[in-house]
Amino acid sequence: MPERYGKYGGTYVPETLVPALTELEKGWRAARRDPKFQRELRSLEATWGGRPTPLYRADRLSAEMGGAEIYLKREDLVHGGAHKLNNALGQGLLARRLGKQRLIAETGAGQHGVATAMVGALLGLRTEVYMGKVDMERQRPNVQRMRLLGTTVREVTQGTQTLKDAINEALRDWISNVESTHYLLGSAVGPHPFPSIVADFQSVIGREIARDSHRRFGDVPDLAIACVGGGSNAIGTFHPLLRTRTRLVGVEAGGAEGAMGAASLSRGTPGILHGMLTYLLQDAEGQILPTESIAPGLDYAGVGPEHSALKDAGRVEYTVATDEEALHAFHLLARTEGILPALEPCHALAEAMKQARKMRKDERIVVTLSGRGDKDLEVVARHGQPG
Ligand SMILES: *Cc1c(COP(=O)(O)O)cnc(C)c1O
């Protein structure tokens, strides 16, 4: 696996972190080839994590669009309610294999923090999660979940007191404690080897899609769509399909009508953030711009470097959906299929709805439904019911 994806990626970190990143890469490469590690991962995914997840054909939603068949990859059914566990479990096992006694993580909306807390408890590893003060106030139930799972939540009062600052604090902690501690990064971002490791553990999504598509309709999907925050559920969906004929589309958060949202690939330029070279939302001086989205998990000014390369290569198309389009998709899925989705994958659903109308009835779209909507009910209610 390359240290760079085209010109993107790399390791823009202080010298003191280089040995830890090298150790991590070596440990991960050995674990990939170790049948015992793979067996334990598969076994816990199945018996504790709820894998494999179903590939569900959404007939009422498809009929509403009057075009292609829409299938949902049900990552909302994974333990904890989102795809984030796939990565947290893999990295947790890797940390234990490397002899680490302590996990640290950063979290924005709290979803990755909860996934890490669950894994920390499962594996008996001391766990501390950095979270911005503003995010802690906005996401109280997830703070409570982490504490109930035995995790210490560290309040971050620097900067904007949100995800970007929590990542900086977690990196700082890691620099001081590399011997004892694994930094369990939550998306396909950061310095090498993190983007490759996270893509590897999330690729279980795309492998199951490819396998179940062949079982169900004897072919790969014509189109696969996933939402892109840091880009982990999308890269996990795309990886096993990159060498097939499947068209691939990643959907970023467009934010409110007329706003910039958090669409780093669609509206950003290349620069360096959190140890990687990638597309960023930045001003002419390289200052990171404030982002906003109705979906907290998509609210990040950067994106995984592999997506930057896939964009430049033209293999994946990247587009945006607005807050309003995502909300519309939320209500439509709820009423046609009896599923309350997280607002993040509603961006992917909104794009699927646009595409389905333009496609033939014998064509097939797979949308990765990255999480369930329980966490978003208050936000959805605040925007009111559709007419
Ligand atoms: C965190 C999150 C995302 C965005 O993260 P990626 O790394 O881009 O996948 C998407 N959906 C849900 C449900 C999330 O919790």
The ligand as a MOL file (V3000), in Angstrom:
LIG
                    3D

  0  0  0     0  0            999 V3000
M  V30 BEGIN CTAB
M  V30 COUNTS 15 15 0 0 0
M  V30 BEGIN ATOM
M  V30 1 C -18.9550 9.8180 11.2050 0
M  V30 2 C -20.0260 9.4430 10.2720 0
M  V30 3 C -19.9140 9.6710 8.8840 0
M  V30 4 C -18.7650 10.3670 8.2520 0
M  V30 5 O -17.5210 9.7570 8.3980 0
M  V30 6 P -16.7620 9.0770 7.1900 0
M  V30 7 O -15.3950 8.8530 7.7260 0
M  V30 8 O -16.7790 10.0310 6.0310 0
M  V30 9 O -17.4700 7.8220 6.8640 0
M  V30 10 C -20.9380 9.2190 8.0680 0
M  V30 11 N -22.0260 8.6180 8.5710 0
M  V30 12 C -22.1820 8.3910 9.8910 0
M  V30 13 C -23.4140 7.7210 10.3620 0
M  V30 14 C -21.1870 8.7990 10.7740 0
M  V30 15 O -21.3500 8.5810 12.0940 0
M  V30 END ATOM
M  V30 BEGIN BOND
M  V30 1 1 1 2
M  V30 2 1 2 3
M  V30 3 2 2 14
M  V30 4 1 3 4
M  V30 5 2 3 10
M  V30 6 1 4 5
M  V30 7 1 5 6
M  V30 8 2 6 7
M  V30 9 1 6 8
M  V30 10 1 6 9
M  V30 11 1 10 11
M  V30 12 2 11 12
M  V30 13 1 12 13
M  V30 14 1 12 14
M  V30 15 1 14 15
M  V30 END BOND
M  V30 END CTAB
M  END
